[in-house]
Amino acid sequence: MIEIDKFTDIGVSRERNEDSYIYFRCRLDGEEIIIASVCDGMGGLDAGDYASKTLCDSFKREIVDKDFVRVDELKRAITTAIKNANRTIYKSKTKYGKQCGTTVSCVMLTNDKGYAWHVGDTRIIQVRDTDVSILTTDHTLVNEMVKRGKLTLEQARNHKKRNVLTKAVGVLKDVSIDMFEFDYKNTTLVLCSDGFWHGVSKSEYIDLRNHRVTLQTLFNKVIKRGETDNITALVLFA
């Protein structure tokens, strides 16, 4: 069985926690399926907490207590949940006068394969032995500048606009979702908001995989290193 650990905290300077997370264990034709997601509401807008919660609630509506027969049906349900949340959040601008949006990183793990959905700058990080890989692409202004050769990775890490997103759920009428398959067997997956990954080193991800540190320990370290954002992580030990 896949072990799941979780952590979320408001951090040291925010008025509310705009991060949300959700995970499910379900069975499909006798096979255990894990679905997990981290969403980071956009703190620079009006209602990031509303946006991230709306997306998690959408996952619940599309997945919980539904009868699925095939993996493809579950995959479509996850995509539908994100697109439905995008429409709901987008419409809230006129209904409630709120400008808001959220990131999302979501995985579904079957017996033989992993599937991922991603928008924004939450991350899916995979740890395999001593190798740490970022499976997702940050949809941020500084990442676009790195791709164009205008910034180095080191410059991007501390850039004043590192939190400016180029893509999020709920900001535009339609949302483009990064979707891909991956091999997860014998690895650890960390789904986390940028408040978490900004301050965690490669060696600490390896320590987390080997149970030498806890999420609470890493949170304390990240805060000491100066992080002020909300901090959220889900860890799946496969």
N, C-alpha and C positions, 0 to 999 in steps of 0.2 A: 504493500500500500504506500502511496505517495504521502509523505509527511508535509504538512503545511504550517508555516509560522507566519505571524502577521504583526504589524506594528503601525500605529499612526499617532501623531502628536501635533498639536497646534504650533509648536515651536516657541520662540522667545519674543516675537514682536508682533505677530498677527492678531487681529481681533477675533478671528474665527478660523476654524479648520476648513479649508476649501477642498481638501482631498477627500476622496471616497474610495472604498474598495469593496469587492464582493467576490465570493467564490462558492462553487457548488460541487458536490459529489453526486453523480447520478449514474444510472446503469442503462446500457443500451445493448439489448440482446445478450444479457449476462456479463457484459464487459463494463468495468468502471471507467467513467469519463470524468475528467477534472476540467472545470472551466473557472478561470480566475482573471480578475481585471483590477487595474488601478487607474483612477481618473483624478486629474488635477485641475480643479476649477481655476479660471484665469483671474488672479487676484487684482490685476490692474483694471478689471471691468467691475460691473455693479454687483453681480450675484454669482460668483464662482462656485459657492457652496451649493446653490440651487442647481447649477448646470451639472456638476459632477454627480449629485444625488439623482437628478433626473435620468442620467444615463444608467446608473446602477439599477434604478427602479425599472427602466426599460428592459434591462437584461432579465430581471425577475419576471416581468409580464410575458416575455417571449419564451422563457425556458422552464420556469417552475410549474410543476403539475401538468406539463404537456406530454403527450405520448409521441415519442420519436422512434422511428423504425431504423433509419439509416443515419450514418455520420453526416452525409450531405445535408440532411434536413436540419441537423443541429448547427452546421456551419451557416446555412441560410438564416436560421433564427438569430444567430449572433450578429450577422451583417444587418439584418432587418432591425434589430434592437438599436444599433448605432445610428442607422439612417432615420428611424422613427424619433429617437432622442434629438437628433440634429434638427428635425422639423419642429419639434415641440419647443426646444430652446430658442430657435430662430424666431418663432412666432411670439415668444414671450416679450420680445422687444416692443411690439405694438400693443400686446394685451396688458402687460404690466409696466411698460416703460423701462424695462431692464435690458442693458446691453451685457450679454454674458456668453461664456463658452467654456469648453473643457477639453482637456487632452484625454486620450484613452490608450492603454496598452492591455491587450487581452490575449490569453492563450487557451486553447483547448487541447488536452492531452488524451489520446486514445492509447490502446495497448501498443501500437506500433508506430505512431507518428504524432508530431506536434503541429498545431496550426496557430497562426498569430494574426491579430488585427491591431493596427496602430495608426494613431493620429496625434501629432504634437511632439512634446519633448519628454513625456514619461518614457521609461526605457524597459526593455526586456534584455537582461544580462544573463549570459549562460556561462557557468563555471564547469569545466571538465578537467579534472586533475589539477594541473597548475596553469591551465589555459583559461583566460577570461575574455569573452567575446561579447560585444554589443550587437544584438541581433537586429535592432531597430535603427532607423535613421531619424535624427532630430529634425523636425520641421521648424527650424528657427532661422532668423535673419543671419546670425553669425555663422551658422553652418553653411548657408548659401554663399556667404563671403569666403569661407574656407574653400569651398568647391571651386570658386572662381579665382582662387589664388590671391585674394585681397587680404586675408588674414592667415596666420599660422595657427595650428592647434593650440599652442601655448597662449597666443594673443586672444583667441576665442574663449579660452577657459575663464579669463578674468575680464572680458569685455563688458562695458556698462550696459550693452543691449543684448546680453546673452539670453535674457528671458523673453525676448520679443519673438512671438510665434508667427510663422507664415501659414500655418494651417491648424485649425481646431474644429471641434464639433460644436455646432450651433451658431457660428459666426456668419456663415453664408447660407444661402438657401439650400445648396447641395454640398455634400462632403465627399472628398476623395479619400478612400481608406487604403493604406498599405496592407496587403494580405499575402501571406507566404506560409510554406510548410518548412518544417525543420525536424532534425533528429534530436530527441531529448534524452534518450536512454543513458543511464549512468552519469547524469549531469545534475547540477542544481540550477534552477531558474530563479532570478530575482526580478520581480516587477516592481518598479519604484518611481516615485515622483522625483523631480529634479532637486528638491530640497535634500533628498537622500543621496543621490548619486554625485552631486557636486563635491561631496566631502569624503567619499569612500575610495580607498586605494585598491589596486589589484590584489595585493597580498591580503587585505582585509576581506575581500570577497572569497578568497581561497580559505581563509580562516573560518568564515561563515559556513562554507560548504562542509568543512571538517569539524564543525561544532566547537571550535576553539573560541569563538566570540558569539554573543547574542545580538539580536537587533537592538535591544536596549543599550548594550555596550556601545554599539556603533552610533546610535543616536547621541549618546553622551559625547562621543568623540567629535561627531559632526558639529554639534553645538559649540564645543570648545574651539573648533576651527573657524568659527564665525558665521555659520549658517543661520539665517533668520527666518527662512520660509517654513511653511508646513512640511512635515516629513512623514512619508508613508512608504511601506515596503511589504510585499508578500513574497515569501520564499517557498519554493516547491522543491523538496528533496526527492529526486526521482531515482 
